[in-house]
Amino acid sequence: MILADFLPARRDRSWDYALQAGITHAIVRCHPRDTGLTPPYDLESLRTVQQNFATAGLTVCGLEGDEFDMQRIKLGLPGRDEDLENYRRMLANMGTLGIRLLCYNFMATLGWCRSAAHVPARGGALTNRFRLTEYDSTPVPVAQQITAEALWTNYEYFLRAVLPAAEEAGVRLGLHPDDPPLPALRGVARIFGTPDAIARALTLSDSPAHGLTFCQANFRLMAADLAATARRFAPRIVFVHFRDVEGTAADFTETFHDDGPTDMPAMLRLYHELGFRGPIRVDHVPSLSGEEDLPHGYAHLGRLFATGYMKGILDSAHLSYR
């Protein structure tokens, strides 16, 4: 497995912490608001980000998230073909620069969301919670709503448009499940909230570029057998998000990596047994003392703890990550 961390496109303390913790690879979002540059369908913009990380001693091994505004693509609005052409240019640029992974989602209008971000956890740390009963149920504007049927249609259109370019570039796309995995929020359908829905997505193409980001916590919230689900999708897993939650899709709390219900060492051993050798990163973490104002889920000290915990498991099991 390749140890990676999700790092900001512009250097801050998290880069130093990652290097000091033994992280060698970076997963990056290159949206202009993160980079201060043009979108990554501009080759020189993406090259600049890559070179900045290389200068610091980190290899950019993947991009994650919406790298520019994807609303027209996801909602099927006029202008989506122009956006899809830019998406293909981005994939070509990634291939040129040797960046072989793109973790993406197909959540329209609303991305990953929580109802509370300062929930007390162990020792006074703060974590995230989602409760459907607490979440704003006000429908978004009609123009931003979409049905499940229409979203499936738009997703298939997206795949037909980008998979040939991804293959040509040697880039593997990793579909991320919906977070939280609920069928709809605020009038917006969400279609990737069950293992069977993920299976349906993967059967749309057998392209080697069409893969899955296995986000443990989201599959757990689907009430799926986590190990069995990993085995089910093993040939298509291109990226792993290592985190844990307790509760249900409609009411859950994110936990410390060593304090949740999942047998985390067993999952790391399983990925190795299944032949997974791609990037793995710790995902959302509690905020520790003094970091309450940092972005929820991505404070520095919690990530250091989670990374050390994961490395300790890998070392004790003699699993290679170097």
ZIRA-V499446 format. One record per backbone hydrogen bond with DSSP energy under -1.0 kcal/mol. NH is the residue of the N-H (numbers start at 1). CO is the residue of the C=O. Records with the same first field share a line. If there is no record, write none. Layout:
NH: CO + CO
This chain:
2: 278
4: 280
5: 25
7: 27
15: 12
17: 13
18: 14
19: 15
20: 16
21: 17
22: 19
23: 18
25: 3
26: 59
27: 5
28: 62
34: 31
35: 31
36: 32
42: 39
46: 42
47: 43
48: 44
49: 45
50: 46
51: 47
52: 48
53: 49
54: 50
55: 51
56: 52
57: 54
58: 53
59: 24
61: 26
62: 26
63: 101
64: 28
65: 103
74: 70
75: 71
77: 72
80: 77
83: 79
84: 80
85: 81
86: 82
87: 83
88: 84
89: 85
90: 86
91: 87
92: 88
93: 89
94: 90
95: 91
96: 92
97: 93
99: 94
102: 172
103: 63
104: 174
110: 108
115: 129
116: 129
119: 127
121: 125
124: 121
125: 122
126: 287
127: 119
129: 116
130: 252
132: 250
134: 131
135: 131
140: 186
144: 141
145: 142
151: 147
152: 148
153: 149
154: 150
155: 151
156: 152
157: 153
158: 154
159: 155
160: 156
161: 157
162: 158
163: 159
166: 162
167: 163
168: 164
169: 165
170: 166
171: 166
172: 100
173: 209
174: 102
175: 211
176: 104
178: 192
182: 180
185: 188
188: 185
189: 146
190: 183
198: 194
199: 195
200: 196
201: 197
202: 198
203: 199
204: 201
210: 207
211: 173
212: 236
213: 175
214: 239
215: 213
216: 241
219: 215
220: 216
221: 217
223: 220
224: 219
229: 225
230: 226
231: 227
232: 228
233: 229
236: 233
237: 234
238: 212
239: 212
240: 279
241: 214
242: 281
246: 253
248: 251
251: 248
252: 130
253: 246
254: 128
255: 244
259: 256
264: 262
267: 263
268: 264
269: 265
270: 266
271: 267
272: 268
273: 269
274: 270
275: 272
276: 271
280: 2
281: 240
283: 242
285: 297
287: 126
291: 288
294: 291
298: 295
303: 299
304: 300
305: 301
306: 302
307: 303
308: 304
309: 305
310: 306
311: 307
312: 308
313: 309
314: 310
315: 311
316: 312
317: 313
318: 315
319: 314
